[in-house]
Amino acid sequence: MSILKKILILFWRIWFYVVMGIPIIILFPVLLVLTSREQWYPQFFIFARFWAKIVLYGSGFLPKVTYDIKVDRKQSYMFVANHTSMTDIMLMLYCVKNPFVFVGKKELTKIPIFGFFYKRTCILVDRNSQRSRKEVFDQAHARLHDGTSICIFPEGGVPDDESLLLDEFKDGAFRLAIDHQIPILPLTFFDNKKRFSYTFFSGSPGRMRAHIHREISTEGLTQENKKELKEKTHEIILKTLEADHKN
């Protein structure tokens, strides 16, 4: 890679974080109020979706969403998707209008400005702590009970091997979905790894495609069906990625 290209990518990546931070700084007092009570979360979520669009378009990404079905705005879901990039957060917010709460890794709270509100609005997990995982389930149960959807990236993190299309899924999302008898709604993100991976001197503006699959019902399922549900969801996303990879 040429020095000029590295310099351009460096400035573009810095710009990405600037675009992330500016709207939060401008509306900091409003956001502080909206994140002070859980009952105001739907109003905060409207801002979060607007912020996601600013970040995506402002960074030169061109999101395009296709659907197998239209998402029922009155239904609570367990949203799941493949995880390859920080932009997965913005693209999920772009795709889904139903208010949902992310279950995400604690490390993202270290990002200046963004991390402050991430900590106040998301369910955080420390993957090295058994106690933390228990607390995650308790918080997720409470949110689902209130009718708020949940979003989990079931790979449990971004795979270190960027050649891997899809890592194995963890159980958490499927256990919760069965407990609350809410449908799984899988999404496939095609381009996020190419556009903005965790390899610093990589990526570029361009199209950012997502596909929303048909929901997978959990009605009548028990925890004995968890593995089957997990494998079915994994297969849907993996086959979609494989088909796209061949094209």
N, C-alpha and C positions, 0 to 999 in steps of 0.2 A: 504494500500500500504506500502510495506517495505521501510525502510530508504535507503537501497542499491538501490532499484529501483528508488526512488526519486532522489538520487544523480546522477544516470546514465541519467535520463531524463533531469536533470538540465544541465549537461555537454553537452548533445546532443543538447539541445535548444540553449545554448550559441554558440555551433559550427555552428548551422544554421545561426545565425546572423554574425558570422565570415565569413562564406562562402558567405553570401550576400555582405559583405563589401569589402573583399579583391580585387575582380576584379574591383570594382569601384575606389578604392584607386589607384591601379596600372595604370589604364587608365584615371585617373582624367583629365589631360590636354586635351586629345582627346575628352572626353565626354563634357568637358566645351565648346569646339569649336562646336561640333555637335549639342549642345542644344542652341546655341546662335542665330540660325536662323531657322524659321519654314521650309524653303525649304530643310534643311538638315535633317529633321526628319526621312525620310526613311532610311538614313544611320545610324542614331542613333538606329532605330528600329531593324536593323540587329544585332547590339551589344546587345540590350535588350533581344532578343531571345536567343542569345548565353549565356548571363548572366543567364537567366532563367534555361537553361539546366544545367549550372554549379551548381546552387543552388539546383535544384531538385536531380540530381544524387549525388552531393556532400553531401547531407543530408541523402542519403540512400533511396530516393523515386524512384520508378520505374514506370514512366508514360507510359500508354498505351492508344492510341486513336483509337476509332472505328468511322465509318462514315456511314451515310445514303447516303450522296453525297460527292463528292470532291468539295472543296470550289473554286469558280471562282476567280482567282488571279486578274482579271481586274475589278471586281465588288466591289462597296462600300457596306458595310453591317452595320447593327446595331447588334453587337454581344451581347447576353445576356446569363447569366448563374446563377445558384443558388450560394449563397454566404455563406460560412461557415468558412473560414480560410484565413489567410494572403497568404497561398500558392495558393489561387485562382488566384492571379496576375501572378505568375510564370507559372501555368498550362495553363492559357489563352494564354500567350505568346508562350508557347511550342506548343499549338494546332494550332494557327492561323499564317499563313505566310503573310497575307494581312496587310500592315501597318495600325495600328489603334491607337487611343488615348483613354486612360481610362478617364472616368468621375468618380472621387473618392472623398472620404471624406478628408477634410482638415487635420484631426488629424494625418494622416500618414506622414505628413511633419515633425513631431517631431522625427521620427526615425533617428538617426545619420547616416550620409553619404547617405543612401538610400533616405531619405526625401528631401535632397537638389535637387537631379535630378528628384524626383517625382514631386516636385513643379514646376520645369522648363519644364516638358514635359506633364503633365496631366492637365486636366480641373478640378479644385478643387471646391468643393461645401461645404459651411457652411450650414448645414441643419436647423440651427436656424435663418437664415437670408433670408428674402424674396428677398432682393437685390442680394444676392449671387446666388440664384436660377435663377434670370433673367440673370445675367452675364454668368452663365453656358450655358444657351440656346443660347446666342449671340455667345459665343466662339465655341460651338458645331456646330452651323450653319455655321460659317466661315470655320471650318475644313472639314465639309461635302461638302461644296461648292468647296473646293480644291481637293476633291476626296479621302480624308483620311476617313477610317471607324472609327466608334465609338464603344467603349465597355462600357456598363453600367450593373452593378449588380442591377436588378430592385427591389429587396427586400428593397433597400435603406440602407442596413447595415446588419451586422450579427445578427440573432435573439438571444436574451438573453436565450431563452429556447432551449437548444441543442437537446432536443427530437423532436423538430418541424422539419419535413422534408422540408417544404417550406413555407415561409411567404408570405403574400399578396404582389403583385407587385405595385409599384408606376407608375405614368403615363408617366414620362419624356421620357423614351426610345421610347415609342410607339408614342408619340406626335411628336418627332423629325423624326422618321422613316416615318411617314405619310407626314409630311411637305416636306421631301426631296424625297419621293417616292422610298425609298431604302428598300430592304427586311430585315426582322428580321431573324437572324440566331441563333437559340437556341442551347446551349450546356448544357449538364448535367455532373456535377462533382460528382462522387459517393463516393470517399474515403477521401476527404480532411479533413472533420470534424474528422474522426477517426484518421487520420495521424497527424494533427497539428491544433487542435482546440485552442480557446482562453482560455481554462482551462489550466493553466500553467503546472501542473504536470500530463500531459497526452500526448498521441501520441506515435508514433513509426515509424521507417523506414518501407517500404513495398510498395506494388503496389498502384498506383494512377491512377485510370481509368477516362476517359472522353469519352463522346459520342457527336458527332456533328450531329444534326438532319437536316432534310430537311428545306430549307429556307421557310419563310412565306412571300408571296408577299404582298406589300402594294399598288400595282398599282391600281389607280382609287379610293383608299380609301380616306375618308375625316375624320376630327376630330370626326364626329359623329360615326365613326367605331372604335374609339380608345379603348373603353371598351371591345368590342368584340375581337379585336386583342390582347389586354392584357390578357384576359381570355383564349384565345386559346393557347397562348404561355405558360402561367402558367400551363395549363392542360397537355401540352406535357411533360414538365419537371417533374411535380408532378407524373404523371402516370409512367414515367420511373423510378423515385426514388422509388415509391411504389412497382413496379415489382421487382426491385433489392433487396429491403428490405425484401421481402417475401422469397427470395432464401437463 
